[in-house]
Amino acid sequence: MSDGVAKDSAEGSSRSSGNHQQQPQPAPLSRYESQKRRDWNTFGQYLKNQRPPVPLSQCNCNHVLDFLRYLDQFGKTKVHLHGCVFFGEPDPPAPCTCPLRQAWGSLDALIGRLRAAYEEHGGSPETNPFGNGAIRVYLREVRECQAKARGIPYKKKKKRKHQIKPNNVDEEAKSSSKQLPS
């Protein structure tokens, strides 16, 4: 009888693998979606590791700010301190003992992904701790501090307005009038 059981289980496994091939595979996640999931899981783990653990429903902007400061220890961007001889130099000629930090752009992108993930996991936009004004202020301060320390001015890109010059309008009118029958 054991041969019959082995035969049935072998047939069952071949049948289930056959069914598996017929079911459509979910599309692989984009790089952004994968990163967002990884960031969300990392933040969730950070909250669980707090003493006492913080449930997501009680998470606020202070927890987010603490998380961003915690991440600095894993940063790769040299941020010169005020007393450093290389403070304000974009390309220092020698190494120094200034700390490595998370780059502003990385933190900004992280907050964007976590903000989206929070709402995808059922949080309301009104209570989203990642969209709190204190987070925007912190990011602005980090950006300005890093720009000064590294000697790299940050200039906000201005939105370009699409303008048609009067000369172009006349030329377009002339070319369109040539095409129209009189």
Helices and strands as residue ranges (DSSP letters): H 2-22, H 31-48, G 56-58, H 61-71, G 72-74, E 77-78, E 100-101, H 104-120, G 125-127, G 129-131, H 133-150, H 166-179
